[in-house]
Every structure is written in structure tokens, then in C-alpha cells.
Amino acid sequence: MTSPLQATPASDGLAAHLLAEQPASGGHELPVQGGYQYTYVAPPKGRFARLVERTPRWVAPLGLTALLSGGVAYTLLMRPTSAGATDVPTCVMKLFTGFDCPGCGGTRAAWYLLHGDVPAAAHHHAMLVFAVPFLAYWYVSWTVNRLANRKVLPILRVSNGALIGFLVAWLVFSVARNLPWAPFDWLFV
């Protein structure tokens, strides 16, 4: 394996002086040391990287749209609101422990959202109902910007603190929905 740093000899004092004055990409000058100028040379690209570069920009949005469409079709065809915890496909955690897992009710909530019943969806999985508008906007802005090959819609930026806060809230929600007394029993599905 070759080193990403390559040395080229500076032939005379003038060449060494010219090389020393060239700024690096970060704005810092690269000094000539011992008559050699060091430059960074990127390693050769692998097959996968070359394949990704040759792939048209519309392939990724099309693939994600196909996955989302498959999930929506599965949700609509499965009719999760009429299925119980022991019906196929089953929730293994609920089957063995009787507790709702952090994702329990997500498919039912998606089914109710697809039918426009937001209160019923929130009853089955409030955190999913909260997250769906953000996820939908991320998907739309990413798709539009990717297809346009420029920034058409602003991308929603989420700080690490907000993401950690959401995950902590989801953990609290996951515990609270398994508590057997009011008002938490409303969250049990």
C-alpha cells in the first residue's frame, strides 16, 4: 500500500522557493523540507466508488421511493388494526413479555395516519406521529435537491442535542406506555 504523502525533489533553489509559496487546500503553506515538497495524493478509487459516480442522480430517490411505497402497500394490505399481538407477523417482545416494545403500535399508527385519523395514530404510537412530518420533509427536500442537482429546498438540520432529546423522550414513552395506571394506560396498545 502506498503512502498518501508523496515527496517530489525540488531541483533548484528557485523551484524550492516556488513550491514553498504554494498554499495548501487548507490555506497553510507546505514547507519544503530537505529539498522535498510533500503533497497529498488521493488513493485510487475502488469499483464501488466508481459505480456510485457513474450512477444517475435519480436512482437513489427512485430506490427510496420504491422502499417507502412497499412499506405503505404492506401497511395497507396487512390491516394491522384487526390483528392481535399473537397474529402473524407477531411482535416477539409482546408475545414473550406482554410489554410493548419501543416500536409497538408503529404499523397501526402508520395505518391510521394513511387514513387521516391522527388521534387514533397518536394513541398507538405518539412518537411516530410526532416524527412523521419531519421525516416527510427530509425526504421531500432531499429528493428535490438531489434531482435538481442544487439546493432548491432548505435541508432541516437537527442538532445532536435535539436528536438525543428525541431518543430520551422515546425511551420515556416506551417505559410510560407499559405502566398499568392512569394516565399511562391510555398509551398501552
Secondary structure, 3 states (H helix, E strand, C coil): CCCCEEEEECCCHHHHHHHHHCECCCCCECCCECCEEEEECCCCCCHHHHHHHHCCCCHHHHHHHHHHHHHHHHHHHHCHHHCCCCCCCCCHHHHHHCCCCCCCCHHHHHHHHHCCCHHHHHHHHHHHHHHHHHHHHHHHHHHHHHHHCCCCCCCCCCCHHHHHHHHHHHHHHHHHCCCCCCCHHHHCC
